[in-house]
Amino acid sequence: MTWDDVVHTCGHQNLFCSTDCVDQWLERTGNDRGYVMDLTTLWHFAADWYTGRLDYGYQRREPSQAADYMRKVGLSGPFWSYDRHPAHHARALAHPTEQDFERY
C-alpha cells in the first residue's frame, strides 16, 4: 500500500516491539508485510512534521519541501514513492484533497 490512499495507510499503522514480533503478527494474521520503520526513524519523522500546525496562519509545506523533509529524516524507497512520483506523493502528504479520501 502506498501513500496513494492516505486514510488507509494512516489507519493501518501498528507498533511492534521488534521485527520478530512483526513476523509473528504477519504469520498469525496472514497480512502482507508493508513498510517497517524503526522507532528512531519514526521519532525523526514525527519530531517536526506537525510543527506549527496549530498556529494561526500556518501554511503547509510545498510538495518539494515535504519530500525534502522525508529524505532528511531517512524515509526512502518504494513505500514513500517520492523517488518515482515526487509531486503526487508530497502533495498528498502536504495538501490532502477530497480525492485522497474518496474511498471512505
N, C-alpha and C positions, 0 to 999 in steps of 0.2 A: 504494500500500500504506500502510496506516495502522498505528498502534500497536495495533490490534486483534490483531495477531499479532506479539508482541514478539520471538519467536525468529527469525521470518523477517526482520523489519526489522533486527535486530542482525546477522544472518548475511549480509546483503546490503549492507553499507556499504563504500564504496570511497573512497579518497583520490585526488584528481587535482590536477595542477599548475595548472590553470586551467579556466574554463568552456569554453574551446575544446577542451581535452583531453576534457572530459565529452562535448561534442558529437561529437567524433571517435569516442569509445568507443561512444556510442549508435548512431551510423551503422554502425560495424563489427559490433556485436553484435545490433542490432535490438531492444534493450531500450527500454522506455518511460522517459522522464525522470521521475525521482522528485524528492524534496526535495533541493535542493542547498544546502549550508551552507558559508559561507566559514570559513577556518581560525580567524579571530578569534572568531567565534561558537562554534565547536566548543571552543576553549580556554576561553571563559567558561562554557560548559555543563559541561565536564568538571572545571574547576578545583575546584569544591566539591560536585559531585554525589555523590561517594563518600566525602566527609569523614566519618570516624568509623566506617565500616562494619566495620573490623577491631577496633574497641574493644569490650571486654566491656560488655554492657548496651546496646549500640546499639539505638536504636529508629528504624524507618523513618519517613520523612516521612508525614504525613497527606496524603490526596489534594489537599486545598486548598493545603497547603504545597508540594507538588510542582508544582502548576500555577503558584503564585506564583513559585517558583524559575525555572521555564521562561520565564515572562513577563519576569522580571527580567533574564535573560541574552539576551533578544531572540528567543526561539522563539515563533512565532505562525503562524497560517494553518491551512489545511485538513489538512496533514500531521500537525500536532500535535493537532488536533481538540479540544483542551480548550475552545476557544471554543464548540463545539457540544455536546460531551459531557464536561463537566469531571469529573464523578465517575468515569466509566469510564476515561477517558484517564489521569488522575492515579493512580487506583487501580492500573491495570495497571503503571505505572512504579514506584510506591512499594511495592505489595504484590502481586507476581505470584502467581497461583494455578495449579493444575493446568489449569484451562480455558485459560489463556494459552498453555499448551504442548501442548494436546491433539492438535494436528495432527502432532506429532513423537514 
